[in-house]
């Protein structure tokens, strides 16, 4: 089974919706056209990491990337390794994965808001 993944388009779309913006407003904030935002959200084009970060910053968020060994404990996950967590994730149904992703997104948003205060 393939490893779970998130697309750049869904990442931007969900972040934009969390901030209650439409594509035209996000485009205005980054100095581009609404169709460009639409193409990114539909994964027709894949933005560079720099462009992805610019989009997120326009939403008041930032991109954070890190690499970890699959044998290392996952940050904040107790004693389970990343490989064990991935195996658990693979056993979830599509609906359970979506629910978990939505919950994680909400927690990340709350943590980011707390970090600003």
ROTORPA-16168 format. One record per residue (C-alpha): residue number from 1; residue in three letters; x, y, z. Coordinates in Angstrom, 3 decimals, always signed. Each point is the difference from the previous one (the first is absolute). Layout:
<atom seq="NUM" type="ALA" px="X" py="Y" pz="Z"/>
...
END
This chain:
<atom seq="1" type="UNK" px="+0.000" py="+0.000" pz="+0.000"/>
<atom seq="2" type="UNK" px="+1.269" py="+3.492" pz="-0.835"/>
<atom seq="3" type="UNK" px="+0.980" py="+2.403" pz="+2.746"/>
<atom seq="4" type="UNK" px="-2.654" py="+2.606" pz="+0.794"/>
<atom seq="5" type="UNK" px="+0.620" py="+3.372" pz="-1.546"/>
<atom seq="6" type="UNK" px="-1.462" py="+3.455" pz="-0.164"/>
<atom seq="7" type="UNK" px="+0.021" py="+2.068" pz="-3.152"/>
<atom seq="8" type="UNK" px="+1.201" py="+3.574" pz="-0.121"/>
<atom seq="9" type="UNK" px="-3.343" py="+0.965" pz="-1.476"/>
<atom seq="10" type="UNK" px="-1.984" py="-1.383" pz="+2.922"/>
<atom seq="11" type="UNK" px="+2.457" py="+1.557" pz="+2.471"/>
<atom seq="12" type="UNK" px="-0.503" py="+3.473" pz="-1.491"/>
<atom seq="13" type="UNK" px="-3.749" py="-0.426" pz="-0.458"/>
<atom seq="14" type="UNK" px="-0.529" py="-1.087" pz="+3.618"/>
<atom seq="15" type="UNK" px="+2.221" py="+2.790" pz="+1.350"/>
<atom seq="16" type="UNK" px="-1.861" py="+2.560" pz="-2.131"/>
<atom seq="17" type="UNK" px="-3.353" py="-1.282" pz="+1.211"/>
<atom seq="18" type="UNK" px="+1.130" py="+0.038" pz="+3.644"/>
<atom seq="19" type="UNK" px="+0.707" py="+3.705" pz="-0.458"/>
<atom seq="20" type="UNK" px="-3.338" py="+0.513" pz="-1.761"/>
<atom seq="21" type="UNK" px="+1.503" py="+1.412" pz="-3.187"/>
<atom seq="22" type="UNK" px="-0.973" py="-0.604" pz="-3.579"/>
<atom seq="23" type="UNK" px="+2.522" py="-0.691" pz="-2.736"/>
<atom seq="24" type="UNK" px="-0.186" py="+3.569" pz="-1.308"/>
<atom seq="25" type="UNK" px="+0.975" py="+1.481" pz="+3.382"/>
<atom seq="26" type="UNK" px="+2.907" py="-2.408" pz="+0.415"/>
<atom seq="27" type="UNK" px="+1.157" py="+0.833" pz="-3.524"/>
<atom seq="28" type="UNK" px="-0.182" py="+3.726" pz="+0.790"/>
<atom seq="29" type="UNK" px="+2.081" py="-0.501" pz="+3.147"/>
<atom seq="30" type="UNK" px="+2.797" py="-1.770" pz="-1.873"/>
<atom seq="31" type="UNK" px="-0.179" py="+2.130" pz="-3.135"/>
<atom seq="32" type="UNK" px="-1.238" py="-2.584" pz="-2.441"/>
<atom seq="33" type="UNK" px="-3.237" py="-0.847" pz="-1.816"/>
<atom seq="34" type="UNK" px="-2.858" py="-2.112" pz="+1.366"/>
<atom seq="35" type="UNK" px="+0.364" py="-2.630" pz="-2.761"/>
<atom seq="36" type="UNK" px="+3.575" py="-0.630" pz="+1.198"/>
<atom seq="37" type="UNK" px="-1.308" py="-0.801" pz="+3.494"/>
<atom seq="38" type="UNK" px="-2.654" py="-2.261" pz="-1.530"/>
<atom seq="39" type="UNK" px="+2.626" py="-1.938" pz="-1.981"/>
<atom seq="40" type="UNK" px="+2.065" py="-0.534" pz="+3.155"/>
<atom seq="41" type="UNK" px="-3.007" py="-1.114" pz="+2.063"/>
<atom seq="42" type="UNK" px="-1.033" py="-2.451" pz="-2.735"/>
<atom seq="43" type="UNK" px="+3.596" py="-1.314" pz="-0.158"/>
<atom seq="44" type="UNK" px="+0.235" py="+0.932" pz="-3.676"/>
<atom seq="45" type="UNK" px="+3.277" py="+1.740" pz="+0.821"/>
<atom seq="46" type="UNK" px="+2.372" py="-0.638" pz="+2.857"/>
<atom seq="47" type="UNK" px="+1.442" py="+3.156" pz="+1.546"/>
<atom seq="48" type="UNK" px="+3.576" py="+0.288" pz="+1.151"/>
<atom seq="49" type="UNK" px="+0.655" py="-0.206" pz="+3.727"/>
<atom seq="50" type="UNK" px="+0.607" py="+3.764" pz="-0.069"/>
<atom seq="51" type="UNK" px="-3.393" py="+0.649" pz="-1.621"/>
<atom seq="52" type="UNK" px="-1.725" py="-2.396" pz="+2.393"/>
<atom seq="53" type="UNK" px="+1.475" py="+1.868" pz="+2.949"/>
<atom seq="54" type="UNK" px="-1.045" py="+3.374" pz="-1.516"/>
<atom seq="55" type="UNK" px="-3.578" py="-1.268" pz="-0.307"/>
<atom seq="56" type="UNK" px="-0.018" py="-1.248" pz="+3.585"/>
<atom seq="57" type="UNK" px="+1.545" py="+3.224" pz="+1.316"/>
<atom seq="58" type="UNK" px="-2.743" py="+1.962" pz="-1.771"/>
<atom seq="59" type="UNK" px="-2.386" py="-2.041" pz="+2.149"/>
<atom seq="60" type="UNK" px="+1.928" py="+0.706" pz="+3.197"/>
<atom seq="61" type="UNK" px="+1.613" py="-3.441" pz="+0.078"/>
<atom seq="62" type="UNK" px="+3.432" py="-1.324" pz="-0.834"/>
<atom seq="63" type="UNK" px="+1.467" py="-3.115" pz="-1.527"/>
<atom seq="64" type="UNK" px="+2.094" py="-2.197" pz="+2.266"/>
<atom seq="65" type="UNK" px="+1.897" py="-2.972" pz="-1.420"/>
<atom seq="66" type="UNK" px="+2.079" py="-2.516" pz="+1.878"/>
<atom seq="67" type="UNK" px="+1.343" py="-3.461" pz="-0.682"/>
<atom seq="68" type="UNK" px="-0.070" py="-2.847" pz="+2.482"/>
<atom seq="69" type="UNK" px="+1.141" py="-3.595" pz="-0.099"/>
<atom seq="70" type="UNK" px="-2.898" py="-2.458" pz="-0.205"/>
<atom seq="71" type="UNK" px="+1.558" py="-1.813" pz="+2.958"/>
<atom seq="72" type="UNK" px="-0.029" py="+3.137" pz="+2.172"/>
<atom seq="73" type="UNK" px="-2.848" py="+0.726" pz="+2.395"/>
<atom seq="74" type="UNK" px="-2.489" py="+2.387" pz="-1.527"/>
<atom seq="75" type="UNK" px="+0.017" py="+3.426" pz="+1.655"/>
<atom seq="76" type="UNK" px="-2.700" py="+0.118" pz="+2.648"/>
<atom seq="77" type="UNK" px="-1.086" py="-3.581" pz="-0.683"/>
<atom seq="78" type="UNK" px="+1.377" py="-1.742" pz="+3.053"/>
<atom seq="79" type="UNK" px="+2.074" py="-3.084" pz="-0.666"/>
<atom seq="80" type="UNK" px="-1.401" py="-0.939" pz="-3.408"/>
<atom seq="81" type="UNK" px="+2.332" py="+0.308" pz="-2.959"/>
<atom seq="82" type="UNK" px="-1.052" py="+1.756" pz="-3.171"/>
<atom seq="83" type="UNK" px="-0.096" py="-3.369" pz="-1.760"/>
<atom seq="84" type="UNK" px="-2.429" py="-1.327" pz="+2.630"/>
<atom seq="85" type="UNK" px="-2.196" py="+3.071" pz="-0.309"/>
<atom seq="86" type="UNK" px="-0.040" py="-0.346" pz="-3.783"/>
<atom seq="87" type="UNK" px="-1.035" py="-3.648" pz="+0.320"/>
<atom seq="88" type="UNK" px="-2.847" py="+1.030" pz="+2.325"/>
<atom seq="89" type="UNK" px="-1.048" py="+2.682" pz="-2.471"/>
<atom seq="90" type="UNK" px="-0.101" py="-2.497" pz="-2.885"/>
<atom seq="91" type="UNK" px="-2.562" py="-2.047" pz="+1.944"/>
<atom seq="92" type="UNK" px="-2.462" py="+2.932" pz="+0.140"/>
<atom seq="93" type="UNK" px="-2.925" py="+0.340" pz="-2.385"/>
<atom seq="94" type="UNK" px="-0.133" py="+2.998" pz="-2.346"/>
<atom seq="95" type="UNK" px="-2.587" py="+1.636" pz="+2.239"/>
<atom seq="96" type="UNK" px="+2.157" py="-0.556" pz="+3.102"/>
<atom seq="97" type="UNK" px="+3.020" py="+1.481" pz="-1.792"/>
<atom seq="98" type="UNK" px="-1.948" py="+3.104" pz="-0.996"/>
<atom seq="99" type="UNK" px="-1.332" py="+0.444" pz="+3.528"/>
<atom seq="100" type="UNK" px="+3.497" py="-0.370" pz="+1.421"/>
<atom seq="101" type="UNK" px="+1.443" py="+2.466" pz="-2.525"/>
<atom seq="102" type="UNK" px="-2.690" py="+2.545" pz="+0.853"/>
<atom seq="103" type="UNK" px="+0.694" py="-0.396" pz="+3.707"/>
<atom seq="104" type="UNK" px="+3.752" py="+0.367" pz="-0.513"/>
<atom seq="105" type="UNK" px="-0.549" py="+3.095" pz="-2.115"/>
<atom seq="106" type="UNK" px="-2.087" py="+1.565" pz="+2.747"/>
<atom seq="107" type="UNK" px="+2.602" py="-0.823" pz="+2.657"/>
<atom seq="108" type="UNK" px="+2.792" py="+1.446" pz="-2.162"/>
<atom seq="109" type="UNK" px="-1.997" py="+3.190" pz="-0.528"/>
<atom seq="110" type="UNK" px="-0.596" py="+0.334" pz="+3.741"/>
<atom seq="111" type="UNK" px="+3.675" py="-0.612" pz="+0.779"/>
<atom seq="112" type="UNK" px="+1.030" py="+2.625" pz="-2.541"/>
<atom seq="113" type="UNK" px="-2.443" py="+2.486" pz="+1.507"/>
<atom seq="114" type="UNK" px="+1.309" py="-0.732" pz="+3.496"/>
<atom seq="115" type="UNK" px="+3.583" py="+0.486" pz="-1.168"/>
<atom seq="116" type="UNK" px="-0.841" py="+3.527" pz="-1.147"/>
<atom seq="117" type="UNK" px="-1.209" py="+1.028" pz="+3.456"/>
END
